[in-house]
Amino acid sequence: MYATTFALLTTIGLALAVPGLMLFLAANVGPRRITEAKLATYESGIQHVVGSARERFSVKFYLIAILFILFDVEAVFLFPWAVNFQGLGHAGFVEMFVFIGVLLIGYVYILSRGALKWD
């Protein structure tokens, strides 16, 4: 009981001490030169923003992000199947091929609609 409690408290202590030490050292040991370049605004690849902060962005950015998340989640579902491939039998094999088939249909649809073309 005491060994596991000690191990848990040691892990929590180290998890708090190491980042705390890094922050302390960065604040007290690091250089403090403030230059004009460090004070300039830089956001999302746009330097020296002039005018309103409400600039219109292309919908392509959001579309690519959503497609990335969609296919990334698909990869998450493939890992457990790959790990348990031999234990699933024919039913698991068929189910995963149906899943991959639906994903391929979606990918072909995305390509046919031109969602990945950056014009």
VORO-412654 format. One record per residue (C-alpha): residue number from 1; chain; y negated, x, z. Coordinates in nm, 2 decimals, always signed. Example, Ala and Ser with C-alpha at 12.3 -4.5 7.8 and 13.67 -1.06 7.14 Angstrom:
residues 2
(1 A (+0.45 +1.23 +0.78))
(2 A (+0.11 +1.37 +0.71))
END
This chain:
residues 119
(1 A (+0.00 +0.00 +0.00))
(2 A (-0.25 +0.27 +0.10))
(3 A (-0.16 +0.49 -0.19))
(4 A (-0.24 +0.22 -0.45))
(5 A (-0.56 +0.13 -0.26))
(6 A (-0.66 +0.49 -0.26))
(7 A (-0.59 +0.53 -0.63))
(8 A (-0.79 +0.22 -0.71))
(9 A (-1.08 +0.33 -0.50))
(10 A (-1.07 +0.68 -0.65))
(11 A (-1.07 +0.53 -1.00))
(12 A (-1.37 +0.30 -0.92))
(13 A (-1.55 +0.59 -0.75))
(14 A (-1.50 +0.81 -1.05))
(15 A (-1.60 +0.53 -1.29))
(16 A (-1.93 +0.50 -1.11))
(17 A (-1.99 +0.87 -1.03))
(18 A (-1.94 +1.02 -1.37))
(19 A (-2.19 +0.79 -1.56))
(20 A (-2.43 +0.82 -1.26))
(21 A (-2.42 +1.20 -1.27))
(22 A (-2.47 +1.20 -1.65))
(23 A (-2.78 +0.97 -1.62))
(24 A (-2.92 +1.18 -1.34))
(25 A (-2.87 +1.51 -1.53))
(26 A (-3.02 +1.36 -1.85))
(27 A (-3.32 +1.24 -1.67))
(28 A (-3.39 +1.55 -1.46))
(29 A (-3.26 +1.84 -1.68))
(30 A (-3.34 +1.72 -2.03))
(31 A (-3.65 +1.82 -2.22))
(32 A (-3.95 +1.59 -2.20))
(33 A (-4.16 +1.65 -2.51))
(34 A (-4.33 +1.34 -2.63))
(35 A (-4.42 +1.37 -3.00))
(36 A (-4.57 +1.13 -3.24))
(37 A (-4.24 +1.10 -3.42))
(38 A (-4.07 +0.98 -3.10))
(39 A (-4.33 +0.72 -3.04))
(40 A (-4.31 +0.57 -3.40))
(41 A (-4.13 +0.25 -3.44))
(42 A (-3.80 +0.26 -3.63))
(43 A (-3.58 -0.05 -3.66))
(44 A (-3.29 -0.12 -3.89))
(45 A (-3.39 +0.16 -4.13))
(46 A (-3.75 +0.04 -4.17))
(47 A (-4.02 +0.28 -4.06))
(48 A (-4.38 +0.20 -3.98))
(49 A (-4.35 -0.18 -3.99))
(50 A (-4.69 -0.33 -4.09))
(51 A (-4.76 -0.69 -4.06))
(52 A (-4.54 -0.96 -3.92))
(53 A (-4.21 -0.88 -3.75))
(54 A (-4.06 -1.18 -3.92))
(55 A (-3.94 -1.03 -4.24))
(56 A (-3.69 -1.21 -4.46))
(57 A (-3.35 -1.04 -4.49))
(58 A (-3.10 -1.11 -4.76))
(59 A (-2.82 -1.35 -4.67))
(60 A (-2.58 -1.08 -4.81))
(61 A (-2.61 -0.89 -4.48))
(62 A (-2.48 -1.18 -4.28))
(63 A (-2.21 -1.27 -4.54))
(64 A (-2.07 -0.92 -4.54))
(65 A (-2.07 -0.92 -4.16))
(66 A (-1.89 -1.25 -4.14))
(67 A (-1.63 -1.13 -4.40))
(68 A (-1.58 -0.81 -4.21))
(69 A (-1.51 -1.00 -3.88))
(70 A (-1.28 -1.24 -4.07))
(71 A (-1.06 -0.96 -4.21))
(72 A (-1.08 -0.75 -3.89))
(73 A (-0.93 -1.04 -3.70))
(74 A (-0.66 -1.06 -3.96))
(75 A (-0.57 -0.70 -3.89))
(76 A (-0.55 -0.78 -3.52))
(77 A (-0.28 -1.04 -3.60))
(78 A (-0.09 -0.80 -3.81))
(79 A (-0.04 -0.54 -3.53))
(80 A (+0.19 -0.75 -3.30))
(81 A (+0.40 -0.85 -3.60))
(82 A (+0.44 -0.49 -3.70))
(83 A (+0.55 -0.39 -3.35))
(84 A (+0.80 -0.67 -3.32))
(85 A (+0.92 -0.67 -3.68))
(86 A (+1.29 -0.61 -3.61))
(87 A (+1.31 -0.87 -3.33))
(88 A (+1.15 -1.15 -3.52))
(89 A (+1.42 -1.20 -3.78))
(90 A (+1.38 -1.39 -4.11))
(91 A (+1.15 -1.66 -3.96))
(92 A (+0.89 -1.41 -3.85))
(93 A (+0.91 -1.23 -4.18))
(94 A (+0.85 -1.55 -4.38))
(95 A (+0.57 -1.67 -4.14))
(96 A (+0.39 -1.34 -4.18))
(97 A (+0.42 -1.35 -4.56))
(98 A (+0.27 -1.70 -4.56))
(99 A (-0.01 -1.57 -4.34))
(100 A (-0.07 -1.27 -4.58))
(101 A (-0.05 -1.51 -4.88))
(102 A (-0.33 -1.73 -4.73))
(103 A (-0.54 -1.42 -4.67))
(104 A (-0.49 -1.30 -5.02))
(105 A (-0.59 -1.64 -5.16))
(106 A (-0.90 -1.62 -4.95))
(107 A (-0.97 -1.26 -5.07))
(108 A (-0.93 -1.36 -5.43))
(109 A (-1.16 -1.66 -5.37))
(110 A (-1.42 -1.42 -5.22))
(111 A (-1.40 -1.19 -5.52))
(112 A (-1.42 -1.48 -5.77))
(113 A (-1.73 -1.61 -5.60))
(114 A (-1.89 -1.27 -5.62))
(115 A (-1.95 -1.24 -5.24))
(116 A (-1.89 -0.87 -5.24))
(117 A (-2.12 -0.79 -5.53))
(118 A (-2.45 -0.64 -5.41))
(119 A (-2.70 -0.73 -5.68))
END
